Amino acid sequence: IAKRSNIGSLSSTLFGRSAPAVANNSSRGLATAACSTAGQAIWTQYRIDSSASLTSSRNTRCKSTSIFDNNIAPRSYHDHPVHRCFSSESSDADSPLEQPRESMHYDVVIVGGGPAGLAASIRLKQLCSQKGVDLSVCLLEKGSEVGSHILSGNVFDPKALEELLSHNDEDDDDHDGDSKKKWTEALMESQDSHATPVTEDSFLVLTESGGSYRIPNMLLPSQLHNDGNYIISLSKLTRYLGEMAEGLGVEIYPGFAADEVLYADVGGAKAVRGVATKDAGIAKDGEAKGTFERGVELRGRQTLFAEGARGSCSEAIISKFDLRREGGADVQHFGLGIKEVWEVPEENFKKGFVQHTLGFPLQSSVTDKVYGGSFLYHQEPNLVLCGLVVGLNYENPYLNPYLEFQRWKTHRAIKSHLDGGTCVQYGARVLNEGGYHSLPKLTFPGGMLLGCSAGFLNAVKIKGSHCAIQSGIVAAESVYESLASGEDADEKTVASTGEIDEEEPPMEVTRYAENMEKSWVYDELKEVRNCHEAFSRWGVGGGLLYTGIAAHVTKGREPWTLPTPAGNNIGDARTDSAKTKPANLFTPIEYPAPDGILTFDLLTNLQRSGTYHEDDQPSHLRIKADVASVPENISLQVYAAPESRFCPAGVYEYVEEKLVINAQNCIHCKCCSIKMPQEYIDWTVPEGGGGPQYQVM
């Protein structure tokens, strides 16, 4: 290990950080002493809890992936060759930034430790055990630990998870076959987190006067019914799956961000050959600090991208291989989900209660075209998970999604659930809303797109985790069949040889797309394929009417489609960014001041996300060179600086008509890469481990 600086850096990066203060910016409220002190306390407590968890994970929970144990089985880093290579030609070989990166070879590299990536890793290792041909599997997660960047509603449909876990039963003679019971109890034992069965469904239309109308469940689409579903924390579920993956032999590297896609030339064409992690220890001025560590190249026979919605590597892949055009896909549309978790007193807690709403505050008439709604779930022991989703194709640049969420909580149908409670966590994340029509081509030479990186989210059902897990299962089975079958397949694996055979070209596993098209995921998405566009064209009234017809009458069999035109050009009128209209067409929105009890100012709430980034590093939020004049000349002058309102972390502000980017505040929601005028921001990854530290999201 001493000779392998990259492995040493994995250890030092994970465990060598001192406890920092919360994101601290000169021009925002987080610079105040009160906020900084509170943020320090939150971060310090988090590091105490998570460092112990990570150390336990690496040292004792899973010997097969520990970098601290000299008796590693079945396959250790000592036996894993490390190769030196240049990622590109260098004109300054003496610069630390241009030194060759070390590389590690795997059969499969997975980017992203969410439901899709973890499901794929688990299924791959299940197949290795059951079929007898071993594949080496590595998973990268940019969060400081698995689950720390995971945020979702979450009413969870368990069918894909139960299918995944049922394969564990094939090697367990003592198991009673009750996989449903097993995962709920195991989640509790592993993470002290409840999977609360849904006991009541309610769908309300809220009015501005404080009233509400309940839509009878019999009139709702069947996909909105939650019988058999559970209220969970998805960040806790992914931690549980991470433990399972490590136990099966998956090598998981949390705290390391995939920064660059590696390509190989195959017959004059490009193929993906893995990813490189981000260099660490670079100062704001771009120079290497004393702590500088070169990134590591993780090379794979197949690379699976499971970064979630608007993942940076996934978007680069989609552009590089023109996967939207190749797949005949429409533009992807997005929503911004903003969420809080509250602890409430016993008298206000309703175990298993699920409520969704339309109307106030986003829609005031049946013709309003602001797409979005709210959720409110009661999870044991005494938690209320609540949030607002706003479609990012809204037109009014004065709309502030965060403040709309705060205003929503003041409605009496919502406030009654939170009275006497305490907000314990805050966060936000974009989600895909384009559905069936926006799915790109899923495969390319050397890899594939999984989960929300591809767009597998059902906006009508308000769920995507089950689709993501199923895509991981299908991807793993397709990859295993391609890599572990054929004559002498076991002798060609990296698990066997320690390195990739450079004579073997990266293959395109097209059976993954074929198998997904035959799966229930496509059936589910196709049934509601026109609903999002119906809301966009005809407003909330027309959208509800069409969704009702599709759910109860046609059930997806209608012979027509309501797609947005195909294409995905920056500035194209079909993108969410281009839907924003000039500010002179609207009146500024006056929002009520927060009371600090039920509603909160943004920077106070931001502390509850535990967000932290190393201060002395280049900003990961970069203005694209070809649109460098857009912030001051177009965004500010024409659209009245919408980025100062739509960002749910207070990253963007204008000081004396100059844009200031407070990158330390970023909670990795990706909204800015979507809604900026002319999409002028290039969202890249910061140093690994930075960002939010979600615990119960």
C-alpha positions in Angstrom: 0.0 0.0 0.0 2.9 2.4 0.7 3.8 2.4 -2.9 0.3 3.2 -4.1 -0.3 6.9 -3.4 -3.8 6.8 -4.8 -5.0 4.3 -2.3 -3.2 6.2 0.5 -5.1 9.3 -0.6 -8.4 7.4 -0.4 -7.7 6.8 3.3 -6.4 10.3 4.0 -9.2 12.0 2.1 -11.9 10.0 3.9 -10.5 10.3 7.5 -7.9 13.0 7.5 -10.2 16.0 7.3 -10.6 18.3 10.3 -14.1 19.4 11.3 -14.8 22.5 9.2 -17.3 25.3 9.7 -20.5 25.5 7.6 -20.4 27.1 4.1 -19.1 30.6 4.8 -19.4 33.4 2.2 -18.6 37.0 2.5 -21.8 38.3 0.8 -24.4 36.0 2.4 -25.8 35.5 5.8 -23.9 32.4 6.5 -20.9 34.6 7.3 -22.5 35.7 10.5 -21.1 34.3 13.7 -24.4 32.8 14.8 -24.8 30.8 11.6 -21.2 29.8 11.4 -21.2 28.5 15.0 -24.4 26.6 14.5 -23.1 25.1 11.3 -19.9 24.1 13.0 -21.9 22.2 15.6 -24.0 20.4 13.0 -21.0 19.5 11.0 -18.9 18.3 14.0 -21.7 16.1 15.2 -22.1 14.7 11.7 -18.4 13.9 11.4 -18.5 12.1 14.8 -21.4 10.0 13.7 -20.4 9.3 10.1 -16.7 8.9 10.6 -17.4 6.1 13.1 -19.8 4.6 10.6 -17.4 4.8 7.7 -14.6 3.4 9.8 -16.7 0.5 10.9 -17.8 -0.1 7.4 -14.2 -0.2 6.1 -12.5 -2.0 9.0 -15.0 -4.5 10.3 -18.3 -4.7 8.5 -16.9 -5.8 5.2 -13.4 -7.3 5.2 -13.5 -7.9 1.5 -13.3 -4.2 0.8 -11.2 -2.9 3.7 -8.0 -1.1 2.7 -6.7 -1.5 6.3 -6.7 -5.2 6.6 -3.8 -7.4 5.6 -5.9 -10.5 5.3 -8.3 -9.5 2.6 -10.5 -12.0 0.8 -11.5 -12.9 -1.8 -9.6 -10.2 -3.6 -7.5 -7.4 -2.0 -6.0 -4.2 -3.1 -2.6 -5.9 -2.6 -3.5 -8.2 -5.5 -5.0 -5.4 -7.6 -2.5 -4.0 -10.1 -2.2 -0.3 -10.3 -1.2 1.1 -13.7 0.4 4.4 -14.4 -0.9 6.2 -17.4 -1.4 9.7 -18.9 -4.9 10.8 -19.4 -3.8 13.3 -22.1 -0.7 14.7 -23.7 1.2 17.0 -21.4 3.4 20.0 -22.3 4.5 20.5 -18.6 5.5 17.2 -17.2 7.0 18.9 -14.1 3.6 20.4 -13.0 1.8 18.3 -10.4 -1.4 18.9 -12.2 0.1 17.2 -15.3 1.6 14.2 -13.7 0.3 10.8 -14.9 -2.7 9.4 -13.0 -2.6 5.9 -11.6 -5.3 3.6 -12.8 -7.2 0.7 -11.4 -9.0 -1.8 -13.6 -12.4 -3.4 -13.0 -14.8 -5.5 -15.0 -17.6 -3.0 -14.1 -17.3 0.6 -12.8 -20.5 2.2 -11.4 -20.8 5.9 -11.0 -23.3 6.9 -8.3 -24.3 5.3 -5.0 -28.0 5.8 -5.3 -30.8 3.2 -5.7 -29.9 2.3 -9.4 -26.1 2.0 -8.9 -26.4 0.0 -5.7 -29.0 -2.3 -7.1 -26.8 -3.0 -10.2 -23.7 -3.7 -8.0 -25.7 -6.0 -5.7 -27.3 -7.9 -8.6 -23.9 -8.3 -10.3 -22.4 -9.9 -7.2 -25.4 -12.1 -6.7 -24.9 -13.4 -10.2 -21.2 -13.9 -9.6 -22.0 -16.1 -6.6 -24.8 -18.0 -8.4 -23.2 -18.5 -11.8 -19.6 -19.1 -10.7 -17.8 -16.5 -12.9 -16.6 -13.6 -10.7 -16.5 -10.0 -11.9 -14.8 -7.2 -10.1 -17.2 -4.3 -9.4 -16.3 -0.8 -8.2 -18.8 1.9 -7.2 -17.9 5.6 -6.8 -20.0 8.0 -4.7 -19.3 11.7 -4.6 -20.9 12.2 -1.2 -18.9 11.8 1.9 -20.8 8.5 2.5 -23.4 6.5 0.7 -26.7 8.2 1.2 -25.4 11.7 2.1 -26.5 13.2 -1.2 -29.8 11.2 -1.5 -33.1 13.1 -1.2 -36.5 11.9 -2.2 -40.2 12.2 -1.0 -40.5 9.2 -0.3 -43.4 6.9 -0.5 -41.7 3.8 -1.7 -43.0 1.1 -4.0 -41.1 -2.0 -2.9 -41.6 -4.4 -5.8 -38.2 -3.9 -7.5 -36.4 -4.1 -4.1 -38.2 -7.3 -3.2 -37.2 -8.8 -6.6 -33.6 -7.8 -5.9 -33.6 -9.3 -2.4 -35.4 -12.4 -3.5 -32.1 -13.4 -5.3 -30.4 -13.4 -2.0 -32.8 -16.1 -0.9 -31.6 -18.5 -3.6 -28.4 -19.0 -1.6 -30.1 -19.0 1.8 -31.7 -22.3 2.8 -32.7 -21.0 6.2 -34.6 -18.0 4.9 -38.4 -18.2 5.2 -39.0 -16.5 1.9 -40.7 -13.4 3.3 -38.5 -10.8 1.6 -40.9 -8.0 2.5 -40.5 -8.7 6.1 -36.8 -9.1 5.7 -36.0 -5.8 4.2 -38.2 -3.7 6.5 -36.7 -5.4 9.6 -33.2 -5.3 8.2 -33.5 -1.6 7.5 -34.5 -1.0 11.1 -31.7 -3.1 12.4 -29.1 -1.5 10.1 -30.1 2.1 10.1 -32.6 2.5 13.0 -35.1 3.8 10.3 -38.7 2.7 10.0 -40.4 1.6 6.8 -43.9 2.7 7.7 -46.8 1.1 5.7 -49.2 3.6 4.1 -52.5 3.5 6.0 -54.4 6.4 4.4 -54.2 8.3 1.1 -55.5 11.8 0.7 -55.5 14.1 -2.4 -56.5 17.8 -1.8 -56.9 20.9 -3.9 -56.0 23.8 -1.8 -57.5 27.3 -2.1 -55.8 30.6 -1.4 -58.5 31.4 1.2 -57.3 28.5 3.4 -59.9 26.0 2.3 -59.5 22.6 0.6 -61.4 20.1 -1.5 -60.7 16.4 -1.4 -60.7 14.4 -4.6 -62.2 11.0 -4.0 -59.7 8.2 -4.3 -61.9 6.4 -6.8 -61.4 9.3 -9.3 -57.6 9.3 -8.9 -55.3 7.4 -11.3 -54.5 3.9 -10.0 -50.8 4.8 -10.1 -51.5 7.4 -7.3 -52.9 4.7 -5.0 -50.4 3.7 -2.4 -51.7 0.4 -1.1 -48.7 -1.8 -0.2 -46.3 1.1 -0.3 -44.1 2.3 2.5 -43.0 5.7 3.8 -39.2 5.6 4.2 -36.0 7.7 4.2 -34.3 7.0 0.9 -31.0 8.2 2.2 -31.3 5.5 4.9 -32.3 2.8 2.5 -29.3 3.5 0.3 -27.0 3.2 3.3 -28.6 -0.2 4.0 -28.0 -1.3 0.4 -24.5 0.0 0.6 -23.8 -2.3 3.5 -25.3 -5.2 1.5 -23.2 -4.4 -1.5 -20.0 -4.2 0.5 -20.8 -7.5 2.1 -21.2 -9.1 -1.3 -17.7 -7.8 -2.3 -18.4 -4.6 -4.1 -15.6 -2.1 -3.7 -17.3 1.2 -2.7 -15.4 4.5 -2.7 -17.5 7.2 -1.0 -16.1 10.8 -1.1 -14.6 10.5 -4.6 -16.3 12.4 -7.4 -16.2 11.2 -11.0 -14.9 14.2 -12.8 -14.0 13.0 -16.3 -15.2 10.3 -18.7 -12.3 8.3 -20.1 -12.6 7.3 -23.8 -10.8 4.7 -26.0 -10.5 4.8 -29.8 -12.1 1.8 -31.4 -11.8 1.7 -35.2 -11.8 5.5 -35.4 -14.8 5.8 -33.1 -15.0 6.7 -29.4 -15.9 4.2 -26.6 -16.1 4.7 -22.9 -13.4 3.1 -20.9 -14.1 4.4 -17.3 -13.9 7.6 -15.4 -11.3 9.6 -13.5 -11.8 11.1 -10.1 -11.3 14.7 -9.4 -7.9 16.0 -8.4 -7.9 17.1 -4.7 -5.9 19.9 -3.1 -6.1 22.6 -5.8 -6.3 26.2 -4.6 -8.8 28.8 -5.8 -6.0 30.3 -8.0 -5.7 26.9 -9.8 -2.3 26.0 -8.3 -1.5 22.8 -6.4 -1.5 23.1 -2.6 0.7 21.0 -0.3 -2.2 18.6 0.1 -2.5 18.0 -3.7 -3.5 14.5 -4.8 -3.8 13.5 -8.4 -7.1 11.9 -9.4 -7.3 8.1 -10.1 -8.4 6.5 -13.3 -11.0 3.7 -12.7 -11.1 1.8 -16.0 -13.8 -0.7 -16.7 -14.9 -3.1 -19.4 -18.3 -1.6 -18.8 -19.1 1.7 -17.0 -22.6 2.2 -15.6 -23.7 5.8 -15.0 -26.2 6.1 -12.2 -25.7 9.7 -11.0 -29.3 10.7 -10.7 -31.1 13.5 -12.6 -28.8 15.8 -14.6 -25.6 14.0 -13.6 -22.5 15.8 -15.0 -20.9 12.7 -16.5 -24.2 11.4 -17.8 -25.0 14.6 -19.5 -21.5 14.6 -21.1 -22.2 11.1 -22.4 -25.6 12.0 -23.7 -24.0 14.9 -25.6 -20.9 13.0 -26.8 -23.0 10.1 -28.3 -26.0 12.3 -29.2 -28.2 9.8 -27.3 -31.3 12.0 -27.4 -31.3 12.1 -31.2 -30.3 8.5 -31.5 -33.2 7.5 -29.2 -35.7 9.8 -30.8 -36.2 11.5 -27.5 -37.9 14.7 -26.7 -36.2 17.4 -24.5 -36.0 16.3 -20.9 -38.0 18.5 -18.5 -37.3 18.8 -14.8 -38.9 19.8 -11.5 -37.3 21.2 -8.4 -38.2 19.3 -5.2 -37.7 21.1 -1.9 -38.1 19.1 1.3 -38.1 19.5 5.1 -38.3 16.7 7.7 -40.0 17.6 11.0 -40.3 15.9 14.3 -43.9 16.5 15.6 -45.6 15.9 18.9 -47.5 12.6 19.4 -50.9 14.3 19.2 -50.2 15.5 15.6 -48.7 12.3 14.3 -50.8 10.0 12.1 -48.8 6.8 11.4 -48.8 6.0 7.7 -50.7 9.1 6.5 -50.0 10.2 2.9 -51.3 13.5 1.5 -50.7 15.2 -1.9 -52.0 18.5 -3.0 -52.5 20.8 -6.0 -53.7 24.4 -6.1 -52.3 26.9 -3.5 -49.7 28.2 -3.8 -48.7 27.4 -7.4 -52.1 27.4 -9.1 -55.0 29.8 -8.5 -57.2 28.8 -11.4 -57.8 25.8 -13.7 -55.8 27.4 -16.5 -52.6 28.0 -14.5 -49.7 26.3 -16.2 -47.3 26.2 -13.3 -46.7 22.4 -13.0 -46.2 21.2 -9.5 -47.7 20.1 -6.2 -46.9 19.1 -2.7 -46.4 16.0 -0.6 -46.8 15.3 3.2 -46.0 11.9 4.7 -46.1 10.6 8.3 -43.2 8.2 9.1 -42.5 6.5 12.3 -41.6 7.2 15.0 -42.8 10.8 14.8 -41.6 12.3 11.6 -43.4 14.4 9.0 -41.8 14.5 5.6 -43.1 17.5 3.6 -42.2 19.2 0.4 -43.1 21.1 -2.8 -42.2 20.2 -6.4 -42.2 23.0 -8.9 -41.9 22.3 -12.6 -38.9 24.3 -14.0 -40.8 25.2 -17.2 -42.5 28.0 -15.3 -42.6 31.4 -17.1 -42.6 34.0 -14.3 -38.9 34.9 -13.4 -40.2 36.4 -10.1 -41.4 33.0 -8.8 -39.3 31.8 -5.9 -39.7 28.0 -5.4 -38.3 28.1 -1.9 -40.6 30.9 -0.7 -43.6 29.2 -2.3 -42.8 26.2 -0.2 -42.6 28.3 2.9 -45.9 29.9 2.0 -47.5 26.5 1.4 -46.8 25.5 5.0 -49.0 28.3 6.3 -52.2 26.8 4.7 -54.3 25.3 7.5 -54.4 21.9 5.8 -50.6 21.7 6.2 -49.9 23.8 9.3 -52.0 21.5 11.5 -49.6 18.6 10.8 -46.6 20.7 11.8 -47.9 22.6 14.9 -45.6 22.2 17.9 -43.0 20.4 15.8 -39.3 21.1 15.0 -37.7 21.1 11.6 -34.7 18.9 11.7 -33.5 18.7 8.1 -33.7 20.6 4.8 -32.7 19.9 1.2 -33.5 20.1 -2.4 -32.9 18.1 -5.7 -34.2 18.3 -9.3 -36.1 15.4 -10.7 -37.0 14.3 -14.2 -40.5 15.0 -15.5 -40.3 14.2 -19.2 -41.1 10.6 -18.8 -41.5 8.1 -21.6 -41.0 10.6 -24.4 -37.7 11.9 -23.0 -35.9 8.7 -22.6 -32.6 8.8 -24.6 -30.8 5.8 -26.2 -29.7 3.9 -23.1 -26.5 2.3 -24.3 -23.2 3.3 -26.0 -19.9 1.6 -26.6 -18.5 0.8 -23.2 -21.5 1.6 -21.0 -25.1 2.6 -20.3 -27.4 5.0 -18.4 -29.3 3.8 -15.3 -32.1 5.2 -13.1 -32.6 9.0 -13.2 -29.5 9.5 -15.3 -31.7 8.0 -18.1 -34.9 9.6 -16.8 -36.8 6.7 -15.3 -39.2 8.6 -13.1 -43.0 8.4 -13.2 -44.2 12.0 -12.6 -47.9 11.0 -12.3 -47.1 8.3 -9.7 -44.7 10.7 -8.0 -42.1 7.9 -7.8 -38.8 7.0 -9.4 -36.9 4.8 -6.9 -38.6 1.6 -7.9 -37.9 2.3 -11.6 -34.3 3.1 -10.7 -33.8 -0.1 -8.8 -35.4 -2.2 -11.6 -33.1 -0.5 -14.2 -30.1 -1.5 -12.0 -31.3 -5.1 -11.9 -31.8 -5.3 -15.7 -28.5 -3.5 -16.4 -26.6 -6.0 -14.1 -28.2 -9.0 -15.7 -27.5 -7.7 -19.2 -23.9 -6.8 -18.4 -23.2 -10.1 -16.6 -24.5 -12.1 -19.6 -22.2 -10.1 -21.9 -19.0 -10.3 -19.8 -19.3 -13.7 -18.1 -20.6 -15.9 -21.0 -18.8 -17.5 -23.8 -15.7 -19.7 -24.1 -13.1 -19.1 -21.4 -15.0 -16.1 -20.1 -13.8 -16.6 -16.5 -10.2 -16.4 -17.7 -10.8 -13.0 -19.4 -12.3 -11.2 -16.4 -10.4 -8.5 -14.5 -11.2 -10.4 -11.4 -9.1 -13.2 -12.8 -6.3 -11.3 -14.6 -6.1 -8.1 -12.7 -6.2 -5.9 -15.8 -8.3 -5.2 -18.9 -7.2 -6.9 -22.1 -6.6 -3.9 -24.3 -7.2 -6.1 -27.3 -10.8 -6.5 -26.2 -12.8 -3.5 -27.5 -15.5 -2.0 -25.2 -18.8 -3.5 -26.2 -22.2 -1.9 -26.4 -24.6 -4.1 -24.4 -27.7 -3.4 -26.4 -29.7 -6.2 -24.7 -30.0 -3.8 -21.7 -32.2 -1.4 -23.7 -34.1 -4.3 -25.3 -34.8 -5.8 -21.8 -35.9 -2.5 -20.4 -38.4 -2.0 -23.2 -39.9 -5.4 -22.2 -40.0 -4.5 -18.5 -42.9 -3.1 -16.4 -40.9 0.1 -16.2 -41.7 1.0 -19.8 -45.3 -0.2 -19.4 -45.8 2.1 -16.4 -44.2 5.1 -18.1 -46.0 4.6 -21.4 -49.4 4.5 -19.8 -49.0 8.1 -18.5 -46.7 9.3 -21.4 -48.9 12.2 -22.4 -49.9 13.6 -19.0 -47.0 16.0 -18.4 -47.5 17.6 -21.7 -51.3 17.9 -21.1 -50.5 20.0 -18.0 -48.0 22.1 -20.0 -50.5 22.8 -22.8 -53.8 23.2 -21.0 -53.0 24.0 -17.4 -53.9 22.2 -14.2 -57.6 21.7 -15.1 -56.9 20.3 -18.6 -54.0 18.2 -17.2 -56.2 16.7 -14.5 -59.0 15.9 -17.0 -56.6 14.3 -19.5 -54.8 12.3 -16.7 -58.2 11.0 -15.6 -59.1 9.9 -19.1 -55.7 8.2 -19.5 -56.0 6.5 -16.2 -59.5 5.2 -16.3 -60.3 4.9 -20.0 -57.4 4.6 -22.5 -54.9 3.3 -19.9 -52.0 4.3 -22.2 -53.6 2.8 -25.3 -54.5 6.1 -27.0 -53.1 6.1 -30.6 -51.8 9.7 -30.3 -49.0 11.3 -28.5 -48.5 14.8 -27.0 -44.8 15.2 -27.1 -42.7 18.3 -27.1 -40.8 18.4 -30.4 -37.5 16.4 -30.5 -34.3 18.3 -29.9 -32.2 19.5 -27.0 -30.2 22.6 -28.1 -29.1 25.1 -25.6 -31.5 28.1 -25.8 -34.0 26.0 -27.7 -37.5 27.2 -27.0 -38.4 23.7 -25.8 -36.0 23.6 -22.9 -37.0 24.7 -19.3 -34.5 27.5 -19.5 -36.1 29.0 -22.6 -39.6 28.9 -21.0 -38.7 31.9 -18.7 -40.3 35.1 -20.0 -39.0 38.7 -19.6 -39.5 40.3 -16.2 -41.4 43.3 -17.7 -44.4 41.0 -18.4 -44.9 40.3 -14.7 -45.2 41.9 -11.3 -42.7 41.1 -8.6 -44.2 38.7 -6.0 -44.3 39.8 -2.4 -43.7 36.9 0.0 -44.4 37.1 3.7 -41.5 37.3 6.1 -40.5 34.1 7.9 -41.6 33.7 11.5 -38.7 31.4 12.5 -41.2 28.8 13.8 -43.1 27.4 10.9 -41.4 29.3 8.1 -37.6 30.0 7.8 -35.3 32.2 5.9 -33.2 30.3 3.4 -29.8 30.6 5.0 -31.1 29.4 8.4 -32.6 26.4 6.7 -29.5 25.7 4.7 -27.7 24.9 8.0 -30.0 21.9 8.4 -28.6 20.4 5.2 -25.2 20.1 6.8 -23.7 21.5 3.6 -19.9 22.0 3.5 -17.3 22.4 0.8 -13.5 23.0 1.2 -13.2 26.8 0.9 -9.9 27.0 -0.9 -10.8 25.3 -4.2 -11.9 26.5 -7.6 -15.6 27.0 -8.0 -17.3 24.0 -9.4 -20.0 26.3 -10.8 -18.5 27.7 -13.9 -19.8 30.3 -16.4 -19.5 28.9 -19.9 -17.0 30.9 -22.0 -19.3 31.4 -25.0 -22.1 32.9 -22.9 -20.0 34.8 -20.4 -21.9 38.1 -20.9 -25.3 36.5 -20.2 -25.4 37.0 -16.4 -25.0 40.8 -16.3 -26.4 41.6 -19.8 -29.3 39.3 -20.1 -30.2 37.5 -16.9 -30.1 40.6 -14.8 -31.3 43.1 -17.3 -34.0 41.1 -19.1 -35.1 38.5 -16.5 -34.4 40.4 -13.2 -31.9 37.8 -12.0 -34.1 34.7 -11.6 -31.1 32.7 -10.4 -31.2 34.7 -7.2 -34.7 33.3 -6.6 -34.8 29.8 -8.0 -31.6 28.5 -6.3 -32.7 26.7 -3.1 -29.3 27.3 -1.5 -28.6 31.1 -2.0 -25.7 30.4 -4.3 -26.3 33.2 -6.8 -26.6 36.9 -6.0 -25.8 40.2 -7.7 -23.7 42.8 -5.9 -23.5 46.2 -7.6 -24.9 44.5 -10.8 -22.1 41.9 -10.8 -22.8 38.2 -10.3 -21.4 36.6 -7.2 -21.3 32.8 -7.0 -21.3 31.4 -3.4 -20.3 27.9 -4.4 -19.8 26.8 -0.8 -23.6 26.9 -0.3 -24.3 24.5 -3.2 -26.5 21.5 -2.2 -26.0 19.8 -5.6 -29.6 20.1 -6.7 -28.5 20.9 -10.3 -31.3 23.4 -10.8 -28.9 26.1 -12.0 -27.6 24.0 -14.9 -31.3 23.7 -16.1 -33.0 27.1 -15.4 -30.3 29.6 -16.0 -31.0 31.9 -19.0 -29.2 30.2 -21.9 -28.0 27.6 -19.5 -24.9 29.6 -18.8 -23.7 27.5 -15.9 -21.6 24.4 -16.4 -22.2 22.3 -13.2 -19.0 20.3 -12.5 -18.2 18.3 -9.4 -16.3 19.8 -6.5 -13.8 17.9 -4.4 -15.2 14.6 -3.3 -17.1 14.6 -0.1 -18.3 18.1 -0.4 -22.0 19.1 -0.5 -24.9 18.2 1.7 -24.8 15.7 4.5 -28.3 14.3 4.4 -29.1 11.8 7.2 -32.9 11.3 7.1 -33.9 12.4 3.6 
